[in-house]
Amino acid sequence: MPSSCKEIRAALAQCLQESECVMVHRNSAADCLRPPLVDTLPTQCQQFKRAFGDCRRGMVDMRKRFRGNQPIAFQKLQETEQSGEGYQLYAGKSAFAGGKGVTDGNNAAEPDWRDLENQKYREQAAAAANKK
């Protein structure tokens, strides 16, 4: 199987092995994925099943034939879920990670870089005028 679906397949297998359908009721994982028992699976396992199906479908999708099937970094999603950082990506980085801290609206705004440059220019102009 191509490497783009391996992580999702492993995550689905792990989720199924830890599910109540397999652990308590002693059904096989294949039986748990079929219609009568699929509704008893936890939501996360159902989401993995859907993602795995979409990944497999993407492997034969002709619209993706040049770029290939985009792999989903499940391990990265698990790490961000445990650390509390958001997992929405923006330019390859988490959209919500790396904030400056908690803001309550009473913090002073940082001065604009243009104002700082203008202030430096005025100070230099004043220093040059005092020399003359």
C-alpha positions in Angstrom: 0.0 0.0 0.0 1.3 3.5 -0.8 2.7 5.4 2.1 0.1 8.1 2.0 -2.5 5.9 3.7 -0.3 4.0 6.1 -0.6 6.3 9.1 -4.4 6.5 8.8 -4.6 2.7 8.5 -2.5 2.2 11.5 -4.5 4.8 13.5 -7.8 3.1 12.5 -6.4 -0.3 13.5 -5.3 1.0 16.9 -8.6 2.7 17.5 -10.5 -0.5 16.6 -8.3 -2.6 18.9 -9.1 -0.2 21.7 -12.8 0.0 21.0 -15.5 -1.6 23.0 -16.7 -3.5 19.9 -13.4 -5.5 19.9 -12.4 -5.5 23.5 -15.7 -6.2 25.3 -17.9 -7.8 22.7 -15.1 -9.8 21.1 -16.0 -9.0 17.5 -13.3 -9.0 14.9 -12.2 -5.6 13.6 -13.6 -6.4 10.1 -17.0 -7.1 11.7 -16.9 -3.9 13.6 -16.4 -1.9 10.3 -19.5 -3.4 8.8 -23.0 -1.7 9.0 -24.6 -3.4 12.0 -21.7 -2.7 14.3 -20.2 0.4 12.8 -22.6 2.6 14.7 -21.3 1.3 18.0 -17.8 2.5 17.3 -16.5 5.7 19.0 -16.7 8.9 16.9 -12.9 9.0 16.5 -12.9 5.5 14.9 -15.7 6.4 12.6 -13.7 9.5 11.5 -10.7 7.4 10.9 -12.8 5.0 8.8 -14.0 7.9 6.7 -10.5 9.4 6.4 -9.1 6.0 5.3 -11.8 5.6 2.7 -11.2 9.1 1.4 -7.4 8.4 1.3 -7.9 5.1 -0.6 -10.3 6.8 -3.0 -7.8 9.6 -3.5 -5.2 7.1 -4.7 -7.3 6.4 -7.9 -8.7 9.9 -8.3 -7.5 11.2 -11.7 -7.7 14.8 -10.5 -4.8 14.2 -8.1 -2.7 12.2 -10.5 0.1 14.8 -10.7 0.4 15.9 -7.1 -0.5 12.6 -5.6 -2.7 11.8 -2.6 -1.9 14.2 0.2 -0.8 12.3 3.3 -2.5 13.3 6.6 0.1 13.6 9.3 -1.9 11.7 12.0 1.0 11.7 14.4 1.2 15.5 14.2 -2.5 15.8 14.9 -2.1 13.6 18.0 0.8 15.7 19.3 -1.1 18.9 18.9 -4.2 17.4 20.5 -2.1 16.4 23.5 -0.2 19.7 23.8 -3.4 21.8 23.4 -2.2 23.7 20.4 -4.5 24.0 17.5 -4.0 21.7 14.5 -5.4 24.0 11.8 -2.5 24.6 9.5 -1.6 28.0 7.9 1.4 28.0 5.7 2.5 24.7 7.2 2.4 25.9 10.8 -0.4 25.6 13.3 -2.8 28.6 13.1 -3.2 28.9 16.8 0.2 28.0 18.2 2.9 30.4 19.2 0.7 33.2 20.6 2.2 35.9 22.7 0.1 35.0 25.7 -3.2 35.9 27.1 -4.7 39.2 26.2 -7.5 40.8 28.1 -7.9 43.9 26.0 -6.3 46.2 28.5 -2.7 45.8 27.2 -1.0 48.7 25.5 -0.6 48.2 21.7 2.9 48.0 20.4 3.9 51.1 18.5 3.9 50.9 14.8 7.2 50.5 13.1 6.6 53.6 11.0 6.2 55.7 14.2 9.5 54.3 15.5 11.3 55.1 12.3 9.8 58.6 12.3 10.9 59.2 15.9 14.4 58.0 15.1 14.5 60.4 12.1 13.3 63.3 14.2 15.9 62.6 16.9 18.7 62.5 14.3 17.4 65.7 12.7 17.3 67.4 16.1 20.9 66.2 16.9 22.1 67.5 13.5 20.4 70.9 14.1 22.0 71.2 17.6 25.5 70.5 16.1 25.2 73.5 13.7 
